[in-house]
Structures are given as structure tokens and as C-alpha cells.
Amino acid sequence: MPIVRNMGRAASQLLQSSGCGCGISIVPVRCIGVSPRQVASDASFHSVTFSESDHPRVLITGGLGQLGVGLAKLLRKRFGKNNVILSDIRKPADNVFYSGPFIFADILDYKNLREIVVNNRITWLFHYSALLSAVGEANVPLARAVNITGLHNVLDIAAEHNLRLFVPSTIGAFGPTSPRDPTPDLCIQRPRTIYGVSKVHAELMGEYYHYRYGLDFRCLRYPGIISADSQPGGGTTDYAVKIFHDAIKTGKFKCYLRPDTRLPMMYIDDCLKATLEVMEAPAESLTMRTYNINAMSFSPEELAQEVQKYVPELQVTYNVDQVKQAIADSWPMNFDDSNARRDWGWKHDYDLPELVTTMFSYLGSDSRIAQAN
């Protein structure tokens, strides 16, 4: 990377005026380390004054999702509140806004994103901005812009400024021709959604930038993530959240997947812990740039049986949604995460019984649960 950094310094000396400030809608042609736009020396995008420390200076893009907010909370506890900047293009809720630094950041605006990194001396970047599968299929051009062009902007800035970059991947990066039980780190990946395709693209581009430019790129393939803080949104794995809400509210649960549909799952605390652990792992311990991580694998029937230990009167019926079932049938049934466990000591804390107990401890103040207990 010395050549890259020298090119960046040379470009800064040569550029005498600020370029166009418009957003990027097409993948730009540019060399790593040579920005087509100069950062104004008096630009100011964040008012918090940071103290010098050995802690990383963190930026989280797309941070208002469930994982971004949870990750910011975890990182602020570890590195200090003012060392972690949450960003998004949406207005944050008051509790999020006042919990620590927040900034507007559009990943399609290369100039703005670069200014944020420079002005705040960012060293770690967690890139959570993405259109998920259902929204992406409804608007493929937008998904292509956000998930692919936005990624290119982040990769270029991370390489230019020597950042440690984390980009999450997903079980959706696999397809119907991938081995399903177990699914190894390296195998055939032929996803059928723009979201899945963009994640495979992110995995490969990050690995390429690592070997080509020395970028410290790190990526985890998340299984289905379960959290008491989120409402079910209609995703393929969201039945595993919906069953808890329905058990508490009505005592009746209608599942849109077959009772024997097995998928890899993880409680959110394990997900966030794995993300921090892989970012803190010594570079020499990593034998690959993208790892599977897993905690448990269960079916709707097995989850329902565990939930019924708390709500014995829960009535479960199955009304299969063929679209969601087809997606689930193309995804892994179980992740092989042996490389993560060997290379950087990954170990999950929550199996199915602990997951159910924890979910009800957060959601189970309802009288129905109190009576069941």
C-alpha cells in the first residue's frame, strides 16, 4: 500500500479546486488512492471532539437497522461513546440520536462519504447499507445502485485510507445448487435474488481488494438473526421471531414454512459478538476473508415444541407460502463454521433452549406468560 498512499498524497497536492458534488449513479472509473474530488480543508461534518487513544475510530453505514444500532451499543461500551459514529440517510429515533454520535451519510455520495472518513479520522468501517431481498426484488435498479455501486465507493475509500472494513454477507449468498447440509465456506454459490448476487459480489470484491491493494477486508455470512427488539417483517426466517409475539398475544401461531424446514439461526447477541471478534482477530490468524458463522439449526416444529414449554396452550398450524418455501429450500440447512472456530476461536453462547428462555425474558411480561410459568 505505500504506492497507493503516495499516489493519494500526490493527488492532493495536484488538485487545486473542489470537483462536482453530485451523487454517483454509475460505477465511476477511478484509480485507488486518487480521488476525483478534493476534500475542502475547512469542511466540518461532526461536532464531537475526540480524544486521542488507541481505540479504533468507527463508522457504521446503514446503521439504523437492528444490527447497526446493536453493534454501535456494543462498540461504544468497549471503545467509548465518542469513538463510534452511527450513520444513515434516515432520521434516527430520539433514543438513538442521543445515545452517541450520529451523522447523515449517503454511500452513493462518494465525496460526502470520503469527507466523513477523513474529518473523523475513521480507522474501522462497518458497511451495513443494503437493500434486502424482498425490497431488492421489487426495485432491482435501486438494489444494484445501493448494494453494488455503494459497495464500490466504500471499497475505494477504505483502500485509499487504509481502513479495516467489515461487510456482512448472508445465507442468501447461496443458491439451490449449493450443498445444504452442511454448507462449507467454499462451495458453489448461485443465488437467485439481486440481494444474494450483490453479497457474492461483495465477498469476491473484498477478497480481490485484499490481495490486489492490501485492504484489510473481513466478512461474515450471517444465518437468520433473532432478536426481541425487532418486529417480524415478513422475511423468510422471520417466523422464528413471529412465533414469540403470537404466543404472547393470541396463543395461536400460523407458520408459512413446512414444519420440517431446517435453517441456520443465531441470537443477535452471538451475531454482534462474532462481528466484533472477527474484527479484533489478528490478521495473521485469518486464513480467508469470508467466514460462515453458526450457532444452531432448527425447524419450525422444533422451535414450536420449545416455545410450548412456556406456553403449553399454543396452537400451531401450517399454511405454506410457496414463494418463501422455495427460498428456504434453496438456502443452507446448516452452516459449517469450523474454519471460524479454528482460526479466531469463534464460539456461540445461545442454543435453542437458551434462545427461547432469553426471548421470553424480554417479551414475557404478559400475563399469559406469567400464568404459564
N, C-alpha and C positions, 0 to 999 in steps of 0.2 A: 503493500500500500504506500510506500514512500513516494513512488512516482505519481500516484493518484493525488496525494496531498500536495505535492509540489505543483501539479497542474492546477489544483484549486487555488493555491496562493498566487500563481502566475495569472490566472483568470481574474482574480480580484483586483490585481494591480492594473490589468489592461482595461477592464470595464470602467467607463467613466460616467455612465448615466444609467438611471433606472430603466429597465425594459418594461414591456407590456405587462399590466397587472391582471390580464383577463384569465379566467379559468381554463384548464386544459380539457378539451373534449375528445381529442385524438391522441394516440400514443405519440409523445414527442420524440424527435430524433435529437439526442444529445449525448455527449461523452460523459462518462463518470468523472466527477470532480470538477467539471467545467459547467457552471450554471449559466443558462442563457439570461438569467435575471440577476441583477445585483441587489443585495440587501442594503437598504438605507441605513447609514450608521446611527441615525437617531431614532430608528423605529422602536416602538415600545408596545408590547402585546401582553405584558403581565406585570402587575404592580408589586408582587411579593418579592421581598429581598431575601435571597437565600444565603445562609451561612456556609462557609467553606467546610467541607467534610469529606470523608472517604466514601460516603454513601453514593450510590448511583443517582443520577438526576433523571427522573422517569416521566415519559409522556405516554398516555393511553389514548389512542384514537378510537372513535366509536364507543366511547366509554360509558354511555348512559344505558347500555344494555345490562342485563342481570350480571353477567360475568365481569364487565368493566367496573361497575360500582363495587362489587365484592372484592375484586382484585385491588382497587385503589385503597379500600379499607385495610386490607391485609398488608399492603406495601407501606402505607403510612404508619402503621403500627411498628413496622420493622425499621424503616428508613427515616421516619419523621414526616409530619404532615406536609410541610412545605417543599419536600423533595419529590412529590408525586403530583403531576398535573393531569387532571381528567379533562378530556376534550370531546366535543361532538358538534353537530350542526343543529341540535335541538336545544330548547331551553330546559335546564335542569330543574327538578323539584327543589324546593327550599332546603330540605334536609340535606340534599346532595350538594347544593351550591355552597352552603355554609359549613360543610364538613371538611373543606380543603380547597386548594386552588382549582379553578375551572376556567377553561378558555375555549372560545369558538375556534374550530379547526375543520376546514373542508379539505379532505385528502385529494380532491380534484384540482385544488388551487395550489400548484407547486410552489409558487413564490411565498404565499402565506405560510405554508407548512414548513418551508425551509427557514423562514424568519423565526418561527416559533422555536425550532430546534436550536438555531444559533443564539437567539436572545436569551433563552433559558438554559443554555449550556447542557442540553439533553445528552445523556450517555446511554440510556436504555429506552427502547421504544416498543410498546406492546400494540400491535396493529389489529384491533378488533372490528374496524369498519368493514361491513359487508352486508349485502342483501342476501337473506336466507332463501331456502329452496322455494317455498310457495310464492313469495313476493318476486323472486327472480324469474320464475317461470311465467309470471303474469307480465313482466316487463324485462325482456331479455336485453334490449339495448342499454337500459339503465344498469342492470346487473353487470353487464360486460364493462361498462364505464367504471362503476364503483369497485367491483371485485378484481378487475384486471388492470385498467389504467391507473386506478388509485394505488394498487399494489406496486406498479412500476415507479410511481412517484416516491413511494416510501422506500423502495429498494435503492433508488438512486441517491436519495438524501442520506439514508443510513450508510451506504458505502462511502459517500463523499465525506461524511463527518465521523466515520469510524464508530458507529453506534453498535450496540448489541441489540439485535432485532428479533422479536418473537412474533410469529404469525400462527394463529391456531388453524388446525385442519379438523377433519370430521370423519365419522363413519360414512358420510355421504360421498367421500372421495373414492369409494369402492363401487363396484357395479356387479351385475348378475354373473359375470364370468370370473369374478374374484373368488378364491377359496374362502369359505364362510365359517368353518368351524375346525380349527381356529384360523383367523386371518393374520398372516405374518406381516412384518414391517414391509418387506419387499415382495411384491407379487403383481399380478395383472390388475390394473386399475382402469376401468372403462365405465365411469359414471354416466348416468342418463339425464342429469339436470345441469343447468348452467352453473348452479352453485357448486356442485361436485366437480365439474370440469374446471372451474376457476380455482378450486382448492388444490387439485392436482397440479395446475399451472403454478400456483404459489409455492408448492413443495419443490417443484423442479427448478423454478427460477431462483428460489432462495439457495438451493444447493449449487446452482451454477454460479451465482454471485459469490458464494463462499469460495469455490475453487478458482474462479476467474479473478476476483478482486480482493479476496481475503475477508469478506463480510462475515461477521460472527452472527450467522443466522441460525435460529433454533425454532423448532416446530413440534407440536404435539397433536396427534389425532385424538380428539375428544370422542368418547362414547356419548350416549344420551345422558344429559345432565339433569339432575333432580334437585329441586330447592323448594323450601317452604315459602320463600319470599316471592315466588313467581306464580302467576295465574296460568292455567293451561291455555295455550294459544292455538290449538288445532294441529300442531305438528305431529309427525308420526310417533314420536316417543312421548308425547305429552299425556298419553293415557296414564303414565306412571305418576303424574302429578295430579291429574283429574280425579283419580280414584280416592285420594285422601279428602279432597274437597267434597266430593259427592257422598262419601261415607259419613262425614260430619254433618252435612246439610240435610240430606234426604234419606240416607241409609240404602240408596239404590245406585248402582253403577252399571252403565251400558258401555261396553268396550267395543271399539271399532276394529280391533285385530282379533285373529283367531286365538283361542286360549293357549295354544302351544307355540306361539310366535316368540322365539327367543332372540333377545337383543342385548348387547353390552350396555351397561348403565353405570352411573357414578354419582355419588352425592357431591354437591357443589364444593364442600369444604375440601374433599380429596382433590377435586379438579384444580382449585386455586393453589393448594399445597404443591401439587405436581408442577404447575406452571412456574411457581417461584423456585422450586428445587432445580428444575432443568436450567433456569436462567443463572442460578448460582453455581451450577456444576462446573468444575474446572474444564477448560476447553480440551485438554489432553485426554479427559475421560470419555469424551463423546466419540463414538465410532460412526455415527451417522447424524444427519441434520434433522430428520423427521422420525419421531418415535410414536408407536402405539402406546396408549396407557389404558389400563382397565382396572376395575375394582370387582365387579360382579356381572353375572349374566343370568337373566331370569325371564320367564314368560308371564303374560297377564294372569294365568291361572295360579302360578306360584306366588305372585305378588298378592293376589286376592286372598289366598289362604293365609298369608302372613298378616294382612290387614284385618281379617276376620278374627284374629286373636284379640284385637282391641274392640272391634265392632262385630260381635258374633251374628247379629241380625242383618248384616249387609247382604243385599240381594244383588247378584252379579248376572248379567245377561250379555250375550254377544251378538252384535249386529255388524257384520264385517263390511267395512268400507273397502271396495275393491282397489281403489286408487292407492290408499295408504297401505293396504296389504301388499300390493305389488312392490311398493317402495321398500317396505320392511323385508320382503322376501329377497330383495336384491342387496341388502346390507349384511354385514358380518353378523353372525350369531354369537361370536366370541372373539375377543381380541387376544392375540399372542403378544404380550408386552414383556417378554423375557429379556429383551435387549435393554429396555429401560431399567429393569430391576437389576441387571448385571452392571450396566455402565455407570449409572449415577444413583443407585440404591433406592429406586422407586419402591414404595410400599404403601398400600392403601390402608385406611383405618375403618372404613364402613363396608360391611357386608349387608345382605338383605335384612336380617333381623335388626341390626343397628340403624339401618336406614329408616325402617318403619318406626322404630321407637323414637328416633330423632324427629321425624316428620310430625308425629302426633304430639311430641313435647312442645312443638311450636304451634301447631294448629288445634291441639286437642283440648282447649279450654272450654269448648262447647259442652253443654250439659249431657249430650248424648255420649260423649267420650267419658265424662266423669261417671256416668251411670254404668258404662261398660267396664270401667276399671274397678 
